[in-house]
Structures are given as C-alpha cells and as structure tokens.
Amino acid sequence: MTEQSAERRPIGWWLKTADARIEQAFEDAFESQSITRRDWQVLESVARAPMLESDLLRTLEAFAGAQDAVDDLRRRGLLADGGDGVLTLTGAGQGAHGRATAGVATVRSAVTAALPAENYATLLQLLADLVDGLDGIPKSSH
C-alpha cells in the first residue's frame, strides 16, 4: 500500500479496522478451544501469578466482560478459589492456557511480521501521543 492510498482513509477508519482485525484474529485462534479473548486475558494473568479476584478485575478494568469471564471460567472448572479469594488455574485451566498460548503466538507473529519492533514501538508511542492529545481538548459546554 502506498502512503498516498493510506492517507485516503481517515484515522478512525484505520483504528477501527485494525481493532476489528486483531479481535477477529484472536477469535479465530481461540475458536477450537471454546474460549474468548477475555477468557485468555484472565487465564494468562492468573497463570503468571495467582491473585485475588479483586486485584485481577482491577488489572483488567479497561476490558469489558472480565467479571463474566472469571465467572464462566470458574463455572467451567478452569479457575479455582482456594477459599482465601486467590484465584489459581486448575489442571484443566493450565491445559486450556497452554493450548491457547499457541494461538496467541500465531497472532503475535502476524503482528510482528506486519510491524517490526521499531515500527511497533513507534506506533504505540504515536497512539499514546494521540490519546494524550485528545485528553487535552476542552469539553463543549453545550
């Protein structure tokens, strides 16, 4: 794609399209395991370190559906609470996490191929700058 053709679309189109394609890639990667991207985020967080449910939900507060994912994973026997409020992966949860890790690696590989490290870092910085810049716009009094 040429720079000129990229400029024909507004930034919102690119952001929404990129987000939709990332979501679809994860959906496709997890389809055979009957988990969602939110389920993956919960499994991955707890696999790194067992934690209090309240801490996990605070960590994932930017993502809608985290509580539903915790409840569903617990119901399916993939998450356990030892009675002290600390969530851990069950044996089945460890297996689901391990299988899903391969799908995540595939998606991350595609992102890395599309955006080598320096481009990825630049994109993240540009997006952070955009978000910060938009935070500074005064709200209309209308």
MIMIMI-616551 format. One record per residue: residue number from 1; residue in one letter; x, y, z of N, C-alpha, C in turn. Coordinates in steps of 0.02 Angstrom, whole numbers, plus 32768, in hexadecimal, padded with zeros to 4 digits. Example, Ala and Ser with C-alpha at 12.3 -4.5 7.8 and 13.67 -1.06 7.14 Angstrom:
# residues 2
seq: 1, type: A, nX: 8294, nY: 7EE4, nZ: 8186, caX: 8267, caY: 7F1F, caZ: 8186, cX: 8294, cY: 7F5B, cZ: 8186;
seq: 2, type: S, nX: 8282, nY: 7F90, nZ: 8162, caX: 82AC, caY: 7FCB, caZ: 8165, cX: 8285, cY: 8002, cZ: 818A;
***
This chain:
# residues 142
seq: 1, type: M, nX: 802A, nY: 7FC5, nZ: 8000, caX: 8000, caY: 8000, caZ: 8000, cX: 802C, cY: 803D, cZ: 8000;
seq: 2, type: T, nX: 801C, nY: 806B, nZ: 7FD7, caX: 8043, caY: 80A9, caZ: 7FD3, cX: 802D, cY: 80D9, cZ: 800A;
seq: 3, type: E, nX: 8059, nY: 8107, nZ: 801A, caX: 8049, caY: 8139, caZ: 804D, cX: 800C, cY: 8161, cZ: 8038;
seq: 4, type: Q, nX: 8009, nY: 8171, nZ: 7FF7, caX: 7FD0, caY: 8198, caZ: 7FDD, cX: 7F8E, cY: 8173, cZ: 7FE7;
seq: 5, type: S, nX: 7F8D, nY: 8132, nZ: 7FDA, caX: 7F4E, caY: 810D, caZ: 7FE3, cX: 7F3C, cY: 8107, cZ: 802D;
seq: 6, type: A, nX: 7F6E, nY: 8102, nZ: 8058, caX: 7F61, caY: 80FF, caZ: 80A0, cX: 7F42, cY: 8140, cZ: 80B8;
seq: 7, type: E, nX: 7F55, nY: 8178, nZ: 809A, caX: 7F3B, caY: 81B8, caZ: 80B0, cX: 7EF4, cY: 81C5, cZ: 8098;
seq: 8, type: R, nX: 7EDA, nY: 819C, nZ: 806C, caX: 7E96, caY: 81A5, caZ: 8053, cX: 7E62, cY: 8192, cZ: 8087;
seq: 9, type: R, nX: 7E75, nY: 816E, nZ: 80B8, caX: 7E46, caY: 8159, caZ: 80EC, cX: 7E53, cY: 8183, cZ: 812B;
seq: 10, type: P, nX: 7E1E, nY: 8194, nZ: 8150, caX: 7E28, caY: 81BA, caZ: 818E, cX: 7E45, cY: 818D, cZ: 81C5;
seq: 11, type: I, nX: 7E64, nY: 81AC, nZ: 81F6, caX: 7E85, caY: 8187, caZ: 822C, cX: 7E54, cY: 8158, cZ: 8250;
seq: 12, type: G, nX: 7E17, nY: 816E, nZ: 8259, caX: 7DE5, caY: 8144, caZ: 827B, cX: 7DD9, cY: 8103, cZ: 8257;
seq: 13, type: W, nX: 7DD8, nY: 8106, nZ: 8214, caX: 7DCF, caY: 80C8, caZ: 81ED, cX: 7E08, cY: 8097, cZ: 81FB;
seq: 14, type: W, nX: 7E45, nY: 80B1, nZ: 81FA, caX: 7E7F, caY: 8085, caZ: 8207, cX: 7E7E, cY: 8068, cZ: 824D;
seq: 15, type: L, nX: 7E6D, nY: 8091, nZ: 827E, caX: 7E6B, caY: 8078, caZ: 82C3, cX: 7E36, cY: 8042, cZ: 82CC;
seq: 16, type: K, nX: 7DFA, nY: 8050, nZ: 82B2, caX: 7DC4, caY: 801F, caZ: 82B9, cX: 7DD2, cY: 7FDF, cZ: 8292;
seq: 17, type: T, nX: 7DEE, nY: 7FE6, nZ: 8256, caX: 7DFC, caY: 7FAB, caZ: 822E, cX: 7E33, cY: 7F81, cZ: 824D;
seq: 18, type: A, nX: 7E68, nY: 7FA2, nZ: 8266, caX: 7E9E, caY: 7F7E, caZ: 8287, cX: 7E83, cY: 7F59, cZ: 82C4;
seq: 19, type: D, nX: 7E5B, nY: 7F7B, nZ: 82ED, caX: 7E3E, caY: 7F5C, caZ: 8328, cX: 7E12, cY: 7F20, cZ: 8316;
seq: 20, type: A, nX: 7DE8, nY: 7F28, nZ: 82E3, caX: 7DBC, caY: 7EF2, caZ: 82CE, cX: 7DE4, cY: 7EB6, cZ: 82B5;
seq: 21, type: R, nX: 7E1A, nY: 7EC2, nZ: 8291, caX: 7E42, caY: 7E8B, caZ: 8277, cX: 7E69, cY: 7E67, cZ: 82AE;
seq: 22, type: I, nX: 7E80, nY: 7E8D, nZ: 82DE, caX: 7EA2, caY: 7E6E, caZ: 8318, cX: 7E70, cY: 7E43, cZ: 833E;
seq: 23, type: E, nX: 7E35, nY: 7E5E, nZ: 834B, caX: 7E01, caY: 7E37, caZ: 836E, cX: 7DF0, cY: 7DF7, cZ: 8348;
seq: 24, type: Q, nX: 7DE9, nY: 7DFD, nZ: 8306, caX: 7DD7, caY: 7DC3, caZ: 82DD, cX: 7E0F, cY: 7D8F, cZ: 82DE;
seq: 25, type: A, nX: 7E4E, nY: 7DA6, nZ: 82DC, caX: 7E86, caY: 7D78, caZ: 82DE, cX: 7E87, cY: 7D50, cZ: 8320;
seq: 26, type: F, nX: 7E79, nY: 7D72, nZ: 8357, caX: 7E76, caY: 7D4E, caZ: 8397, cX: 7E3A, cY: 7D20, cZ: 839A;
seq: 27, type: E, nX: 7E01, nY: 7D37, nZ: 8380, caX: 7DC5, caY: 7D0C, caZ: 837F, cX: 7DD4, cY: 7CCC, cZ: 8357;
seq: 28, type: D, nX: 7DF3, nY: 7CD4, nZ: 831E, caX: 7E04, caY: 7C99, caZ: 82F5, cX: 7E36, cY: 7C6C, cZ: 8319;
seq: 29, type: A, nX: 7E67, nY: 7C8A, nZ: 833B, caX: 7E9A, caY: 7C62, caZ: 835E, cX: 7E7C, cY: 7C3A, cZ: 8398;
seq: 30, type: F, nX: 7E49, nY: 7C55, nZ: 83B8, caX: 7E2C, caY: 7C34, caZ: 83F3, cX: 7DEE, cY: 7C0A, cZ: 83E5;
seq: 31, type: E, nX: 7DD6, nY: 7C0D, nZ: 83A7, caX: 7D97, caY: 7BEC, caZ: 8396, cX: 7D95, cY: 7BA3, cZ: 83A9;
seq: 32, type: S, nX: 7DC9, nY: 7B7E, nZ: 839A, caX: 7DC9, caY: 7B36, caZ: 83A7, cX: 7DCE, cY: 7B26, cZ: 83F2;
seq: 33, type: Q, nX: 7DE1, nY: 7B57, nZ: 841B, caX: 7DE8, caY: 7B4B, caZ: 8462, cX: 7DAC, cY: 7B64, cZ: 848B;
seq: 34, type: S, nX: 7D7B, nY: 7B81, nZ: 8469, caX: 7D3F, caY: 7B9B, caZ: 848A, cX: 7D50, cY: 7BCE, cZ: 84C1;
seq: 35, type: I, nX: 7D7F, nY: 7BF9, nZ: 84B2, caX: 7D8D, caY: 7C31, caZ: 84DF, cX: 7D8B, cY: 7C72, cZ: 84B7;
seq: 36, type: T, nX: 7D84, nY: 7CA8, nZ: 84DB, caX: 7D83, caY: 7CEA, caZ: 84BD, cX: 7DC5, cY: 7D0E, cZ: 84CD;
seq: 37, type: R, nX: 7DCD, nY: 7D46, nZ: 84AD, caX: 7E09, caY: 7D6E, caZ: 84BC, cX: 7E0A, cY: 7D83, cZ: 8505;
seq: 38, type: R, nX: 7DCF, nY: 7D94, nZ: 8520, caX: 7DCC, caY: 7DA7, caZ: 8567, cX: 7DDE, cY: 7D6C, cZ: 8593;
seq: 39, type: D, nX: 7DC6, nY: 7D2F, nZ: 8581, caX: 7DD9, caY: 7CF3, caZ: 85A6, cX: 7E25, cY: 7CEC, cZ: 85A5;
seq: 40, type: W, nX: 7E43, nY: 7CF7, nZ: 856B, caX: 7E8C, caY: 7CF2, caZ: 8565, cX: 7EAE, cY: 7D23, cZ: 8594;
seq: 41, type: Q, nX: 7E96, nY: 7D60, nZ: 8596, caX: 7EB6, caY: 7D92, caZ: 85C1, cX: 7EB3, cY: 7D7D, cZ: 860B;
seq: 42, type: V, nX: 7E7B, nY: 7D60, nZ: 861F, caX: 7E75, caY: 7D47, caZ: 8663, cX: 7EA4, cY: 7D0D, cZ: 866F;
seq: 43, type: L, nX: 7EA3, nY: 7CDB, nZ: 8642, caX: 7ECF, caY: 7CA1, caZ: 8649, cX: 7F18, cY: 7CB6, cZ: 864B;
seq: 44, type: E, nX: 7F2C, nY: 7CE2, nZ: 861E, caX: 7F72, caY: 7CF8, caZ: 861B, cX: 7F86, cY: 7D1D, cZ: 865A;
seq: 45, type: S, nX: 7F5B, nY: 7D48, nZ: 8673, caX: 7F6B, caY: 7D6E, caZ: 86B0, cX: 7F74, cY: 7D3F, cZ: 86EB;
seq: 46, type: V, nX: 7F47, nY: 7D10, nZ: 86F3, caX: 7F4A, caY: 7CE2, caZ: 872C, cX: 7F84, cY: 7CB0, cZ: 8723;
seq: 47, type: A, nX: 7F94, nY: 7C9E, nZ: 86E5, caX: 7FCC, caY: 7C70, caZ: 86D9, cX: 800E, cY: 7C91, cZ: 86ED;
seq: 48, type: R, nX: 8013, nY: 7CD2, nZ: 86E3, caX: 8050, caY: 7CF6, caZ: 86F7, cX: 8059, cY: 7CF6, cZ: 8742;
seq: 49, type: A, nX: 8022, nY: 7D02, nZ: 8765, caX: 8025, caY: 7D02, caZ: 87AF, cX: 7FDE, cY: 7CFE, cZ: 87CA;
seq: 50, type: P, nX: 7FCF, nY: 7CCC, nZ: 87F4, caX: 7F8E, caY: 7CCA, caZ: 8814, cX: 7F81, cY: 7D0D, cZ: 8837;
seq: 51, type: M, nX: 7F43, nY: 7D24, nZ: 8834, caX: 7F34, caY: 7D65, caZ: 8852, cX: 7EED, cY: 7D69, cZ: 886B;
seq: 52, type: L, nX: 7EE2, nY: 7D99, nZ: 8896, caX: 7E9F, caY: 7DA6, caZ: 88AE, cX: 7E73, cY: 7DBA, cZ: 8873;
seq: 53, type: E, nX: 7E35, nY: 7DA3, nZ: 8875, caX: 7E06, caY: 7DB3, caZ: 883F, cX: 7E00, cY: 7DFF, cZ: 8837;
seq: 54, type: S, nX: 7DFD, nY: 7E23, nZ: 886F, caX: 7DF6, caY: 7E6C, caZ: 886C, cX: 7E32, cY: 7E8C, cZ: 884A;
seq: 55, type: D, nX: 7E6F, nY: 7E71, nZ: 8856, caX: 7EAB, caY: 7E8B, caZ: 8835, cX: 7EAA, cY: 7E7C, cZ: 87EA;
seq: 56, type: L, nX: 7E93, nY: 7E40, nZ: 87D9, caX: 7E8F, caY: 7E2D, caZ: 8793, cX: 7E5E, cY: 7E5B, cZ: 876E;
seq: 57, type: L, nX: 7E25, nY: 7E67, nZ: 878B, caX: 7DF2, caY: 7E91, caZ: 876B, cX: 7E0B, cY: 7ED9, cZ: 8766;
seq: 58, type: R, nX: 7E31, nY: 7EF0, nZ: 8796, caX: 7E4E, caY: 7F33, caZ: 8792, cX: 7E81, cY: 7F36, cZ: 8759;
seq: 59, type: T, nX: 7EA9, nY: 7F01, nZ: 8752, caX: 7EDA, caY: 7EFD, caZ: 871C, cX: 7EB9, cY: 7EFF, cZ: 86D8;
seq: 60, type: L, nX: 7E7F, nY: 7EDF, nZ: 86D3, caX: 7E5C, caY: 7EDA, caZ: 8692, cX: 7E21, cY: 7F0B, cZ: 868C;
seq: 61, type: E, nX: 7E20, nY: 7F3E, nZ: 86B6, caX: 7DE6, caY: 7F6B, caZ: 86B7, cX: 7DD9, cY: 7F8F, cZ: 8675;
seq: 62, type: A, nX: 7E0B, nY: 7F96, nZ: 864B, caX: 7E02, caY: 7FB8, caZ: 860B, cX: 7DDD, cY: 7F8B, cZ: 85D8;
seq: 63, type: F, nX: 7DD4, nY: 7F4C, nZ: 85EA, caX: 7DB7, caY: 7F1C, caZ: 85BB, cX: 7D72, cY: 7F06, cZ: 85D3;
seq: 64, type: A, nX: 7D40, nY: 7F16, nZ: 85AC, caX: 7CFB, caY: 7F01, caZ: 85BE, cX: 7CF7, cY: 7EB5, cZ: 85BE;
seq: 65, type: G, nX: 7CD3, nY: 7E9B, nZ: 85EF, caX: 7CC6, caY: 7E53, caZ: 85F1, cX: 7CF6, cY: 7E2B, cZ: 861B;
seq: 66, type: A, nX: 7D24, nY: 7E4B, nZ: 863E, caX: 7D54, caY: 7E25, caZ: 8666, cX: 7D31, cY: 7DFC, cZ: 869D;
seq: 67, type: Q, nX: 7D00, nY: 7E1B, nZ: 86C0, caX: 7CDD, caY: 7DF7, caZ: 86F4, cX: 7CB7, cY: 7DBB, cZ: 86D7;
seq: 68, type: D, nX: 7C97, nY: 7DC4, nZ: 869E, caX: 7C74, caY: 7D8D, caZ: 867E, cX: 7CA4, cY: 7D55, cZ: 866C;
seq: 69, type: A, nX: 7CE0, nY: 7D67, nZ: 8654, caX: 7D12, caY: 7D34, caZ: 8642, cX: 7D27, cY: 7D0E, cZ: 8680;
seq: 70, type: V, nX: 7D34, nY: 7D31, nZ: 86B7, caX: 7D47, caY: 7D0F, caZ: 86F6, cX: 7D11, cY: 7CDF, cZ: 870B;
seq: 71, type: D, nX: 7CD3, nY: 7CF7, nZ: 870B, caX: 7C9B, caY: 7CCD, caZ: 8720, cX: 7C94, cY: 7C8F, cZ: 86F3;
seq: 72, type: D, nX: 7C9A, nY: 7C99, nZ: 86B2, caX: 7C93, caY: 7C62, caZ: 8682, cX: 7CCD, cY: 7C30, cZ: 868A;
seq: 73, type: L, nX: 7D0A, nY: 7C48, nZ: 8691, caX: 7D44, caY: 7C1C, caZ: 8698, cX: 7D3F, cY: 7BF4, cZ: 86DA;
seq: 74, type: R, nX: 7D27, nY: 7C14, nZ: 870D, caX: 7D1D, caY: 7BF1, caZ: 874E, cX: 7CE8, cY: 7BBB, cZ: 8745;
seq: 75, type: R, nX: 7CAF, nY: 7BCD, nZ: 8725, caX: 7C79, caY: 7B9D, caZ: 871A, cX: 7C90, cY: 7B61, cZ: 86F1;
seq: 76, type: R, nX: 7CBC, nY: 7B6E, nZ: 86C1, caX: 7CD5, caY: 7B38, caZ: 8695, cX: 7D0E, cY: 7B11, cZ: 86B5;
seq: 77, type: G, nX: 7D22, nY: 7B23, nZ: 86F2, caX: 7D55, caY: 7AFD, caZ: 8715, cX: 7D9C, cY: 7B0E, cZ: 86FE;
seq: 78, type: L, nX: 7DA6, nY: 7B48, nZ: 86E0, caX: 7DE9, caY: 7B5C, caZ: 86CA, cX: 7E0C, cY: 7B89, cZ: 86FC;
seq: 79, type: L, nX: 7DE4, nY: 7BA9, nZ: 8727, caX: 7DFE, caY: 7BD4, caZ: 875C, cX: 7DE4, cY: 7BBA, cZ: 879E;
seq: 80, type: A, nX: 7E0D, nY: 7BC1, nZ: 87D1, caX: 7DF9, caY: 7BAC, caZ: 8814, cX: 7E0B, cY: 7BE4, cZ: 8845;
seq: 81, type: D, nX: 7DE5, nY: 7BE6, nZ: 887B, caX: 7DF1, caY: 7C15, caZ: 88B2, cX: 7DFB, cY: 7BEA, cZ: 88EF;
seq: 82, type: G, nX: 7E36, nY: 7BEC, nZ: 890B, caX: 7E47, caY: 7BC2, caZ: 8943, cX: 7E24, cY: 7BD5, cZ: 8984;
seq: 83, type: G, nX: 7DF1, nY: 7BFF, nZ: 8981, caX: 7DCF, caY: 7C13, caZ: 89BE, cX: 7DEB, cY: 7C53, cZ: 89DB;
seq: 84, type: D, nX: 7E26, nY: 7C66, nZ: 89C5, caX: 7E45, caY: 7CA4, caZ: 89DD, cX: 7E3D, cY: 7CDD, cZ: 89AB;
seq: 85, type: G, nX: 7E15, nY: 7CD1, nZ: 8978, caX: 7E0A, caY: 7D04, caZ: 8945, cX: 7E3E, cY: 7D07, cZ: 890F;
seq: 86, type: V, nX: 7E72, nY: 7CDD, nZ: 8915, caX: 7EA7, caY: 7CDC, caZ: 88E2, cX: 7E95, cY: 7CAB, cZ: 88AB;
seq: 87, type: L, nX: 7E93, nY: 7CC5, nZ: 886F, caX: 7E83, caY: 7C9B, caZ: 8835, cX: 7EC1, cY: 7C77, cZ: 881C;
seq: 88, type: T, nX: 7EB8, nY: 7C38, nZ: 880B, caX: 7EEE, caY: 7C10, caZ: 87ED, cX: 7ED0, cY: 7BE9, cZ: 87B3;
seq: 89, type: L, nX: 7EFB, nY: 7BD2, nZ: 8787, caX: 7EE5, caY: 7BA7, caZ: 8751, cX: 7EE0, cY: 7B60, cZ: 876A;
seq: 90, type: T, nX: 7EAB, nY: 7B3E, nZ: 8757, caX: 7EA5, caY: 7AF7, caZ: 8766, cX: 7ED0, cY: 7AD2, cZ: 8733;
seq: 91, type: G, nX: 7ED4, nY: 7A91, nZ: 8739, caX: 7EF8, caY: 7A6A, caZ: 8706, cX: 7EDA, cY: 7A74, cZ: 86C1;
seq: 92, type: A, nX: 7E97, nY: 7A75, nZ: 86BE, caX: 7E75, caY: 7A82, caZ: 867E, cX: 7E84, cY: 7AC9, cZ: 8665;
seq: 93, type: G, nX: 7E88, nY: 7AF8, nZ: 8694, caX: 7E98, caY: 7B3D, caZ: 8682, cX: 7EDE, cY: 7B43, cZ: 8667;
seq: 94, type: Q, nX: 7F0D, nY: 7B1E, nZ: 8685, caX: 7F52, caY: 7B1E, caZ: 866C, cX: 7F54, cY: 7B02, cZ: 8625;
seq: 95, type: G, nX: 7F2E, nY: 7ACE, nZ: 8619, caX: 7F2B, caY: 7AB1, caZ: 85D6, cX: 7F0E, cY: 7AE1, cZ: 85A4;
seq: 96, type: A, nX: 7ED7, nY: 7B03, nZ: 85B6, caX: 7EB7, caY: 7B34, caZ: 8589, cX: 7EE6, cY: 7B6D, cZ: 857B;
seq: 97, type: H, nX: 7F09, nY: 7B84, nZ: 85AF, caX: 7F39, caY: 7BBB, caZ: 85A6, cX: 7F71, cY: 7BA5, cZ: 8577;
seq: 98, type: G, nX: 7F8A, nY: 7B6A, nZ: 8580, caX: 7FC0, caY: 7B51, caZ: 8555, cX: 7FAB, cY: 7B4B, cZ: 850C;
seq: 99, type: R, nX: 7F6F, nY: 7B32, nZ: 8500, caX: 7F56, caY: 7B2C, caZ: 84BB, cX: 7F4A, cY: 7B71, cZ: 849C;
seq: 100, type: A, nX: 7F30, nY: 7B9F, nZ: 84C3, caX: 7F22, caY: 7BE1, caZ: 84A9, cX: 7F62, cY: 7C09, cZ: 849A;
seq: 101, type: T, nX: 7F97, nY: 7BF9, nZ: 84BE, caX: 7FD7, caY: 7C1C, caZ: 84B5, cX: 7FEF, cY: 7C16, cZ: 846D;
seq: 102, type: A, nX: 7FE4, nY: 7BDD, nZ: 844D, caX: 7FF9, caY: 7BD4, caZ: 8408, cX: 7FD3, cY: 7C03, cZ: 83DA;
seq: 103, type: G, nX: 7F93, nY: 7C0C, nZ: 83E5, caX: 7F6C, caY: 7C3B, caZ: 83BD, cX: 7F83, cY: 7C82, cZ: 83C6;
seq: 104, type: V, nX: 7F93, nY: 7C95, nZ: 8403, caX: 7FAC, caY: 7CD8, caZ: 8411, cX: 7FEE, cY: 7CE2, cZ: 83ED;
seq: 105, type: A, nX: 8019, nY: 7CB0, nZ: 83EE, caX: 8059, caY: 7CB5, caZ: 83CC, cX: 8050, cY: 7CC1, cZ: 8381;
seq: 106, type: T, nX: 801E, nY: 7CA1, nZ: 8364, caX: 8010, caY: 7CAA, caZ: 831D, cX: 7FFB, cY: 7CF2, cZ: 830E;
seq: 107, type: V, nX: 7FCE, nY: 7D0D, nZ: 8337, caX: 7FB8, caY: 7D52, caZ: 832D, cX: 7FF2, cY: 7D82, cZ: 8337;
seq: 108, type: R, nX: 8018, nY: 7D78, nZ: 836C, caX: 8051, caY: 7DA5, caZ: 8379, cX: 8085, cY: 7DA1, cZ: 8341;
seq: 109, type: S, nX: 808D, nY: 7D66, nZ: 8325, caX: 80BC, caY: 7D5E, caZ: 82ED, cX: 80A5, cY: 7D87, cZ: 82B1;
seq: 110, type: A, nX: 8064, nY: 7D87, nZ: 82A4, caX: 8049, caY: 7DAD, caZ: 826C, cX: 8052, cY: 7DF8, cZ: 8278;
seq: 111, type: V, nX: 8048, nY: 7E0E, nZ: 82B5, caX: 8052, caY: 7E55, caZ: 82C6, cX: 809B, cY: 7E68, cZ: 82BE;
seq: 112, type: T, nX: 80C7, nY: 7E3D, nZ: 82D6, caX: 810F, caY: 7E49, caZ: 82D0, cX: 8126, cY: 7E4C, cZ: 8287;
seq: 113, type: A, nX: 8109, nY: 7E21, nZ: 825E, caX: 811B, caY: 7E21, caZ: 8217, cX: 8103, cY: 7E62, cZ: 81F5;
seq: 114, type: A, nX: 80C8, nY: 7E7A, nZ: 820A, caX: 80AD, caY: 7EB8, caZ: 81EE, cX: 80D0, cY: 7EF6, cZ: 8209;
seq: 115, type: L, nX: 80E5, nY: 7EF2, nZ: 8248, caX: 8104, caY: 7F2C, caZ: 826A, cX: 8143, cY: 7F16, cZ: 828E;
seq: 116, type: P, nX: 817C, nY: 7F18, nZ: 826C, caX: 81BB, caY: 7F09, caZ: 828F, cX: 81C3, cY: 7F33, cZ: 82CE;
seq: 117, type: A, nX: 81ED, nY: 7F1E, nZ: 82FB, caX: 81F3, caY: 7F3B, caZ: 833E, cX: 81F4, cY: 7F87, cZ: 833F;
seq: 118, type: E, nX: 821D, nY: 7FA5, nZ: 8316, caX: 8222, caY: 7FEF, caZ: 8317, cX: 81E1, cY: 800F, cZ: 8300;
seq: 119, type: N, nX: 81BF, nY: 7FF2, nZ: 82CF, caX: 817F, caY: 800D, caZ: 82B8, cX: 8149, cY: 8003, cZ: 82EC;
seq: 120, type: Y, nX: 814A, nY: 7FCA, nZ: 830E, caX: 8119, caY: 7FBC, caZ: 8342, cX: 8120, cY: 7FEF, cZ: 837B;
seq: 121, type: A, nX: 815E, nY: 7FFA, nZ: 8390, caX: 816B, caY: 802A, caZ: 83C6, cX: 8156, cY: 8070, cZ: 83B1;
seq: 122, type: T, nX: 8164, nY: 8082, nZ: 8372, caX: 8150, caY: 80C4, caZ: 8359, cX: 8104, cY: 80CA, cZ: 8358;
seq: 123, type: L, nX: 80E2, nY: 8096, nZ: 8340, caX: 8099, caY: 8097, caZ: 833D, cX: 807B, cY: 80A0, cZ: 8383;
seq: 124, type: L, nX: 8094, nY: 807A, nZ: 83B3, caX: 807B, caY: 8081, caZ: 83F8, cX: 8085, cY: 80C8, cZ: 8412;
seq: 125, type: Q, nX: 80C0, nY: 80E4, nZ: 8404, caX: 80CD, caY: 8128, caZ: 841B, cX: 809F, cY: 815B, cZ: 83F9;
seq: 126, type: L, nX: 8094, nY: 8152, nZ: 83B8, caX: 8068, caY: 817F, caZ: 8394, cX: 8020, cY: 817A, cZ: 83AE;
seq: 127, type: L, nX: 8009, nY: 813D, nZ: 83BC, caX: 7FC6, caY: 8135, caZ: 83D6, cX: 7FC0, cY: 8153, cZ: 841C;
seq: 128, type: A, nX: 7FF4, nY: 814A, nZ: 8445, caX: 7FF4, caY: 8169, caZ: 8488, cX: 7FF3, cY: 81B5, cZ: 8483;
seq: 129, type: D, nX: 801A, nY: 81D0, nZ: 8454, caX: 801A, caY: 8219, caZ: 8449, cX: 7FD5, cY: 8231, cZ: 8433;
seq: 130, type: L, nX: 7FB4, nY: 820B, nZ: 8407, caX: 7F71, caY: 821D, caZ: 83EF, cX: 7F40, cY: 821D, cZ: 8429;
seq: 131, type: V, nX: 7F41, nY: 81E9, nZ: 8452, caX: 7F13, caY: 81E5, caZ: 848B, cX: 7F20, cY: 821F, cZ: 84BB;
seq: 132, type: D, nX: 7F5F, nY: 822C, nZ: 84CA, caX: 7F70, caY: 8263, caZ: 84F7, cX: 7F59, cY: 82A6, cZ: 84DA;
seq: 133, type: G, nX: 7F64, nY: 82AF, nZ: 8498, caX: 7F50, caY: 82ED, caZ: 8478, cX: 7F05, cY: 82F7, cZ: 8478;
seq: 134, type: L, nX: 7EDF, nY: 82C1, nZ: 846F, caX: 7E96, caY: 82C7, caZ: 8470, cX: 7E7B, cY: 82D1, cZ: 84B6;
seq: 135, type: D, nX: 7EA0, nY: 82BB, nZ: 84E8, caX: 7E8A, caY: 82C7, caZ: 852D, cX: 7E8B, cY: 8312, cZ: 853E;
seq: 136, type: G, nX: 7EB4, nY: 8338, nZ: 851A, caX: 7EBB, caY: 837F, caZ: 8528, cX: 7E87, cY: 83AB, cZ: 8507;
seq: 137, type: I, nX: 7E5A, nY: 838E, nZ: 84E0, caX: 7E27, caY: 83B7, caZ: 84BF, cX: 7DF0, cY: 83C8, cZ: 84F2;
seq: 138, type: P, nX: 7DE3, nY: 8409, nZ: 84FA, caX: 7DAE, caY: 841B, caZ: 852A, cX: 7D6A, cY: 8403, cZ: 8512;
seq: 139, type: K, nX: 7D41, nY: 83EF, nZ: 8540, caX: 7CFD, caY: 83D8, caZ: 852F, cX: 7CD1, cY: 8414, cZ: 8520;
seq: 140, type: S, nX: 7CA4, nY: 8409, nZ: 84F1, caX: 7C76, caY: 843D, caZ: 84DE, cX: 7C45, cY: 8449, cZ: 8517;
seq: 141, type: S, nX: 7C30, nY: 8486, nZ: 8520, caX: 7C00, caY: 8496, caZ: 8555, cX: 7BB9, cY: 8490, cZ: 853D;
seq: 142, type: H, nX: 7BAE, nY: 8477, nZ: 8500, caX: 7B6B, caY: 8471, caZ: 84E3, cX: 7B4A, cY: 8432, cZ: 84FA;
***
